[in-house]
Amino acid sequence: MITHIVLMRFADKANVAEAAQRLRALPAQIPQIASLDVGINVVEAEVNYDLALITTHDSVEELKGYQGHPAHVEFGGWLRPLLESRVVVDFER
């Protein structure tokens, strides 16, 4: 099992809720997602990011399939210009 974690900091926090909504719609479109959880930050602190995404995948190949899926690519094209920064960690359980 591969766990994929993405933390996102938005240039304009007004985009956070829409990003979360769009992310929550992805499992219905992308079969390589075993599970998906999205959380919006509730504590304002300089070091905090605005949104956390956690997905799980049955294998590295499934993770790569998710990342290359047209629905994910389209979402990324919408998202990237809105971000100030992001960090990613992928690990195996």
N, C-alpha and C positions, 0 to 999 in steps of 0.2 A: 504494500500500500504506500503510495506517495502522497504526502501532504504538501500543498502549495499555499504559501502565505504571502499576501501582498498588502503592504501598508501604503496608503496614498495620502498625499497632502495636496489640497486644491488651492489654486490661486484665488478663487472666489468660492467661499463656502456655500453659496447659494446653489451650487451644482452637486453637492454631496447627496442629497435625497434622491435626485434623478439618477445618479450613478448607481446608488444602492438598488433602486427599483429595476433598472436595466440589468444589473448583475443577477438579481433574483429571478429574472425571466430566462436566463441562459440554460439552466438544466433541462427545460422543456425542449430546447433546440439542439443541445449538444449531448449525445449519448455517452461520451467519454467522461462525463462528470459523475462520479459516484456519490458525492455529497457537496453541498455548497452552503456556506454560512457567511453572512455579511453583517458587520457591526459598524455603527456610526459612533464616533467618539462623543462622550458625554462630559468629559473633564477638560476644560481649557487650560493647557499648559504649553509653554514654548516648545517642549520636546515631543509633544503628542502629534500624531498624525490624525487625519480627519476620518478615514474609513479603513476598515480591515476586511480583507477577503480571505477566506479559508476554503479551499476545495480539496477533495481527495480524489485519487485516481488509482485504478487497479495496478498500473505499471507506469514506468517512464514513457513507454510508447503511447499509453492512453493520455498522459499529460501533454505530450507533444501533439497528439491528435486534437486535443482540446485547444491548444494554443494556435494550431493552424486551421481550425474550423472556421468557415466563413462568418458565422455569427459572432465568434470571438474577435476575429480580425476587424469586422465592422465596428464592434463595440470599442476596440482599441483605437481605431481611427477617430471616433467621436471623443474618446476620453483623453488621449495624450495631450492635445492642446490645452486642456483644462487643468492639468497637473503642474504643481510647482516641483514636486519630487515624488518618488516612490522607491520602495525597497522590496526585495523579493527573497524568500527562502524556500527551497524545495528540499524535503528530507524524506527518508524512507523509514517506515516503521517495521 
